[in-house]
């Protein structure tokens, strides 16, 4: 996913960014610091373990979105798959975000919202 860094956050390596599908914040995990105004190709990682029907809930169909709500980052996209081991895939724009989850089954192919406090951002080496 392509993002543009808009500003530094107050936590170590925290950055705010914009993307085609919204605005968010996360922890930059690259080997070199990034500066506001930099446009980057990145991948997101969600390190937390999520509970289906608690942290992952059905959402109204519509555009994919990233947004900040207080201390939480909200990711709204299509639930592509959840494997038997709990590995899930959220389609956000043209990319997939992998996450780990537990709980009751959810219908695949529908729109869901994931609430998280941690979003790790890694540079993609093209």
Contact map, one row per residue, 1 for C-alpha under 8 A:
111000000000000000100000000000000000000011100000000000000000000000000000000000000000000000001110000000000000000000000000000000
111100000000000000110000000000000000001111000000000000000000000000000000000000000000000000000000000000000000000000000000000000
111110000000000011110000000000000000001111000000000000000000000000000000000000000000000000000000000000000000000000000000000000
011111000000000011100000000000000001111100000000000000000000000000000000000000000000000000000000000000000000000000000000000000
001111100000001111000000000000000111111000000000000000000000000000000000000000000000000000000000000000000000000000000000000000
000111110000001111000000000000000001110000000000000000000000000000000000000000000000000000000000000000000000000000000000000000
000011111000001110000000000000000011100000000000000000000000000000000000000000000000000000000000000000000000000000000000000000
000001111100111100000000000000000011000000000000000000000000000000000000000000000000000000000000000000000000000000000000000000
000000111111111100000000000000000000000000000000000000000000000000000000000000000000000000000000000000000000000000000000000000
000000011111010000000000000000000000000000000000000000000000000000000000000000000000000000000000000000000000000000000000000000
000000001111110000000000000000000000000000000000000000000000000000000000000000000000000000000000000000000000000000000000000000
000000001111110000000000001000000000000000000000000000000000000000000000000000000000000000000000000000000000000000000000000000
000000011011111000000000001110001000000000000000000000000000000000000000000000000000000000000000000000000000000000000000000000
000000011111111100000000111100000000000000000000000000000000000000000000000000000000000000000000000000000000000000000000000000
000011111000111110000000111100000000000000000000000000000000000000000000000000000000000000000000000000000000000000000000000000
000011111000011111000011110000000000000000000000000000000000000000000000000000000000000000000000000000000000000000000000000000
001111100000001111100011100000000000000000000000000000000000000000000000000000000000000000000000000000000000000000000000000000
001111000000000111111111000000000000000000000000000000000000000000000000000000000000000000000000000000000000000000000000000000
111100000000000011111110000000000000000000000000000000000000000000000000000000000000000000000000000000000000000000000000000000
011000000000000001111100000000000000000000000000000000000000000000000000000000000000000000001000000000000000000000000000000000
000000000000000001111110000000000000000000000000000000000000001111000000000000000000000000011000000000000000000000000000000000
000000000000000001111111000000000000000000000000000000000000000011100000000000000000000000000000000000000000000000000000000000
000000000000000111101111100000000000000000000000000000000000000001110000000000000000000000000000000000000000000000000000000000
000000000000000111000111110000000000000000000000000000000000000001110000100000000000000000000000000000000000000000000000000000
000000000000011110000011111000000000000000000000000000000000000000010000100000000000000000000000000000000000000000000010000000
000000000000011100000001111100000000000000000000000000000000000000000000000000000000000000000000000000000000000000000111100000
000000000001111000000000111110000000000000000000000000000000000000000000000000000000000000000000000000000000000000000111100000
000000000000111000000000011111001100000000000000000000000000000000000000000000000000000000000000000000000000000000000001110000
000000000000100000000000001111100000000000000000000000000000000000000000000000000000000000000000000000000000000000000001111000
000000000000000000000000000111111000000000000000000000000000000000000000000000000000000000000000000000000000000000000000111000
000000000000000000000000000011111000000000000000000000000000000000000000000000000000000000000000000000000000000000000000000000
000000000000000000000000000001111100000000000000000000000000000000000000000000000000000000000000000000000000000000000000000000
000000000000100000000000000101111110000000000000000000000000000000000000000000000000000000000000000000000000000000000000000000
000010000000000000000000000100011111010000000000000000000000000000000000000000000000000000000000000000000000000000000000000000
000010110000000000000000000000001111110000000000000000000000000000000000000000000000000000000000000000000000000000000000000000
000111110000000000000000000000000111110000000000000000000000000000000000000000000000000000000000000000000000000000000000000000
000111100000000000000000000000000011111000000000000000000000000000000000000000000000000000000000000000000000000000000000000000
000111000000000000000000000000000111111100000000000000000000000000000000000000000000000000000000000000000000000000000000000000
011110000000000000000000000000000000111110000000000000000000000000000000000000000000000000000000000000000000000000000000000000
011100000000000000000000000000000000011111000000000000000000000000000000000000000000000000000000000000000000000000000000001000
111000000000000000000000000000000000001111100000000000000000000000000000000000000000000000000000000000000000000000000000001100
111000000000000000000000000000000000000111110000000000000000000000000000000000000000000000000000000000000000000000000000111100
100000000000000000000000000000000000000011111000000000000000000000000000000000000000000000000000100000000000000000000000111100
000000000000000000000000000000000000000001111100000000000000000000000000000000000000000000000000100000000000000000000011110000
000000000000000000000000000000000000000000111110000000000000000000000000000000000000000000000000111000000000000000000011110000
000000000000000000000000000000000000000000011111000000000000000000000000000000000000000000000000111000000000000000010111000000
000000000000000000000000000000000000000000001111100000000000000000000000000000000000000000000000001100000000000000000111000000
000000000000000000000000000000000000000000000111110000000000000000000000000000000000000000000000001100000000000000010100000000
000000000000000000000000000000000000000000000011111000000000000000000000000000000000000000000000001111000000000000000000000000
000000000000000000000000000000000000000000000001111101110000000000000000000000000000000000000000001111000000000000000000000000
000000000000000000000000000000000000000000000000111111110000000000000000000000000000000000000000000011100000000000000000000000
000000000000000000000000000000000000000000000000011111111000000000000000000000000000000000000000000011111100000000000000000000
000000000000000000000000000000000000000000000000001111111100000000000000000000000000000000000000000000110000000000000000000000
000000000000000000000000000000000000000000000000011111111000000000000000000000000000000000000000000000000000000000000000000000
000000000000000000000000000000000000000000000000011111111000000000000000000000000000000000000000000000000000000011110000000000
000000000000000000000000000000000000000000000000011111111100000000000000000000000000000000000000000000000000000111100000000000
000000000000000000000000000000000000000000000000000111111110000000000000000000000000000000000000000000000000000111000000000000
000000000000000000000000000000000000000000000000000010011111000000000000000000000000000000000000000000000000011110000000000000
000000000000000000000000000000000000000000000000000000001111100000000000000100000000000000000000000000000000001110000000000000
000000000000000000000000000000000000000000000000000000000111110000000000000000000000000000000000000000000000001100000000000000
000000000000000000000000000000000000000000000000000000000011111000000000000000000000000000000000000000000000011000000000000000
000000000000000000000000000000000000000000000000000000000001111100000000000000000000000000000000000000000000001000000000000000
000000000000000000001000000000000000000000000000000000000000111110000000000010000000000000000000000000000000000000000000000000
000000000000000000001000000000000000000000000000000000000000011111000000001111000000000000011000000000000000000000000000000000
000000000000000000001100000000000000000000000000000000000000001111100000011110000000000000010000000000000000000000000000000000
000000000000000000001111000000000000000000000000000000000000000111110000111100000000000000000000000000000000000000000000000000
000000000000000000000111000000000000000000000000000000000000000011111000111000000000000000000000000000000000000000000000000000
000000000000000000000011100000000000000000000000000000000000000001111111110000000000000000000000000000000000000000000000000000
000000000000000000000000000000000000000000000000000000000000000000111111110000000000000000000000000000000000000000000000000000
000000000000000000000000000000000000000000000000000000000000000000011111100000000000000000000000000000000000000000000000000000
000000000000000000000000000000000000000000000000000000000000000000011111100000000000000000000000000000000000000000001000000000
000000000000000000000000000000000000000000000000000000000000000000011111110000000000000000000000000000000000000000111100000000
000000000000000000000001100000000000000000000000000000000000000001111111111000000000000000000000000000000000000000111110000000
000000000000000000000000000000000000000000000000000000000000000011111001111100000000000000000000000000000000000011110000000000
000000000000000000000000000000000000000000000000000000000000000111100000111110000000000000010000000000000000000011100000000000
000000000000000000000000000000000000000000000000000000000010000111000000011111000000000000010000000000000000001111000000000000
000000000000000000000000000000000000000000000000000000000000001110000000001111100000000001111000000000000000001110000000000000
000000000000000000000000000000000000000000000000000000000000000100000000000111110000000001110000000000000001111100000000000000
000000000000000000000000000000000000000000000000000000000000000000000000000011111100000111100000000000000011111100000000000000
000000000000000000000000000000000000000000000000000000000000000000000000000001111100000111100000000000000001110000000000000000
000000000000000000000000000000000000000000000000000000000000000000000000000000111110000111000000000000000001100000000000000000
000000000000000000000000000000000000000000000000000000000000000000000000000000111111011110000000000000000001000000000000000000
000000000000000000000000000000000000000000000000000000000000000000000000000000001111111100000000000000000000000000000000000000
000000000000000000000000000000000000000000000000000000000000000000000000000000000111111000000000000000000000000000000000000000
000000000000000000000000000000000000000000000000000000000000000000000000000000000011111000000000000000000000000000000000000000
000000000000000000000000000000000000000000000000000000000000000000000000000000000111111100000000000111000000000000000000000000
000000000000000000000000000000000000000000000000000000000000000000000000000000000111111110000000011110000000000000000000000000
000000000000000000000000000000000000000000000000000000000000000000000000000000111110011111000000011110000000000000000000000000
000000000000000000000000000000000000000000000000000000000000000000000000000000111100001111100001111000000000000000000000000000
000000000000000000000000000000000000000000000000000000000000000000000000000011111000000111110001111000000000000000000000000000
000000000000000000000000000000000000000000000000000000000000000000000000000011110000000011111111100000000000000000000000000000
000000000000000000001000000000000000000000000000000000000000000110000000001111000000000001111111100000000000000000000000000000
100000000000000000011000000000000000000000000000000000000000000100000000000010000000000000111110000000000000000000000000000000
100000000000000000000000000000000000000000000000000000000000000000000000000000000000000000111111000000000000000000000000000000
100000000000000000000000000000000000000000000000000000000000000000000000000000000000000000111111100000000000000000000000000000
000000000000000000000000000000000000000000000000000000000000000000000000000000000000000011110111110000000000000000000000000000
000000000000000000000000000000000000000000111100000000000000000000000000000000000000000011110011111000000000000000000000000000
000000000000000000000000000000000000000000001100000000000000000000000000000000000000001111000001111100000000000000000000000000
000000000000000000000000000000000000000000001111110000000000000000000000000000000000001111000000111110000000000000000000000000
000000000000000000000000000000000000000000000011110000000000000000000000000000000000011100000000011111000000000000000000000000
000000000000000000000000000000000000000000000000111100000000000000000000000000000000011100000000001111100000000000000000000000
000000000000000000000000000000000000000000000000111100000000000000000000000000000000010000000000000111110000000000000000000000
000000000000000000000000000000000000000000000000001110000000000000000000000000000000000000000000000011111000000000000000000000
000000000000000000000000000000000000000000000000000110000000000000000000000000000000000000000000000001111100000000000000000000
000000000000000000000000000000000000000000000000000100000000000000000000000000000000000000000000000000111110000000000000000000
000000000000000000000000000000000000000000000000000100000000000000000000000000000000000000000000000000011111000000000000000000
000000000000000000000000000000000000000000000000000000000000000000000000000000100000000000000000000000001111110000000000000000
000000000000000000000000000000000000000000000000000000000000000000000000000001111100000000000000000000000111110000000000000000
000000000000000000000000000000000000000000000000000000000000000000000000000001111000000000000000000000000011111000000000000000
000000000000000000000000000000000000000000000000000000000100100000000000000001110000000000000000000000000011111100000000000000
000000000000000000000000000000000000000000000000000000000111110000000000000111100000000000000000000000000000111110000000000000
000000000000000000000000000000000000000000000000000000011111000000000000000111100000000000000000000000000000011111000000000000
000000000000000000000000000000000000000000000000000000111110000000000000011110000000000000000000000000000000001111100000000000
000000000000000000000000000000000000000000000000000000111000000000000000011100000000000000000000000000000000000111110000000000
000000000000000000000000000000000000000000000000000000110000000000000001111000000000000000000000000000000000000011111000000000
000000000000000000000000000000000000000000000101000000100000000000000001110000000000000000000000000000000000000001111110000000
000000000000000000000000000000000000000000000000000000000000000000000011100000000000000000000000000000000000000000111110000000
000000000000000000000000011000000000000000000111000000000000000000000001100000000000000000000000000000000000000000011111000000
000000000000000000000000111000000000000000011110000000000000000000000000100000000000000000000000000000000000000000011111100000
000000000000000000000000011110000000000000011110000000000000000000000000000000000000000000000000000000000000000000000111110000
000000000000000000000000011111000000000001111000000000000000000000000000000000000000000000000000000000000000000000000011111000
000000000000000000000000000111000000000001111000000000000000000000000000000000000000000000000000000000000000000000000001111100
000000000000000000000000000011000000000111100000000000000000000000000000000000000000000000000000000000000000000000000000111110
000000000000000000000000000000000000000011100000000000000000000000000000000000000000000000000000000000000000000000000000011111
000000000000000000000000000000000000000000000000000000000000000000000000000000000000000000000000000000000000000000000000001111
000000000000000000000000000000000000000000000000000000000000000000000000000000000000000000000000000000000000000000000000000111
